[in-house]
């Protein structure tokens, strides 16, 4: 069984609502331990614990929140070179469409890449003209069925990829 961490920052509660939906999607197949943590309550041990992470941040001038950036900056020396090979994805809520949520997801993915995570986007559509190439994005809170489906799909994909990765990893270990 793999461990999935949904790590998020949320000022207004919108990104927190997304985190709950991402976690629900990750729990769907019942094969993973899923933990949801606000950035204020997380530490290095949580990053070490997880095999996969969904990183969520409100869009702050087109970038991740200062708390999210500080969290990773502060843990850099402690975790650098010790957590590579985990799987990661991103999600973000912005004040309005075109507010930079996709760039915020790219910013979060860039952090994960720098720590050695394998990151992904989702190419399939959850609704007409709504896809998750860089992660799940919404304007405000996830209200519509399509916005909720985007968050759920991101969690589902993280769980699916972890299952495949873990299966292959265990197979390779058993062959040695």
Secondary structure, DSSP 8 states (H G I E B T S, - for coil): -EEEEEEE--SSSHHHHHHHHHHHHHHTTS-EEEEEEEGGG--HHHHHH-SEEEEEEE-BTTB--HHHHHHHHHHHHHHTTTSTT-EEEEEEEESSTTSSHHHHHHHHHHHHHHTT-EE--EEEEEETTEEESSSEEEESS--SHHHHHHHHHHHHHHHHHHHHHHHHHHHHHHH-
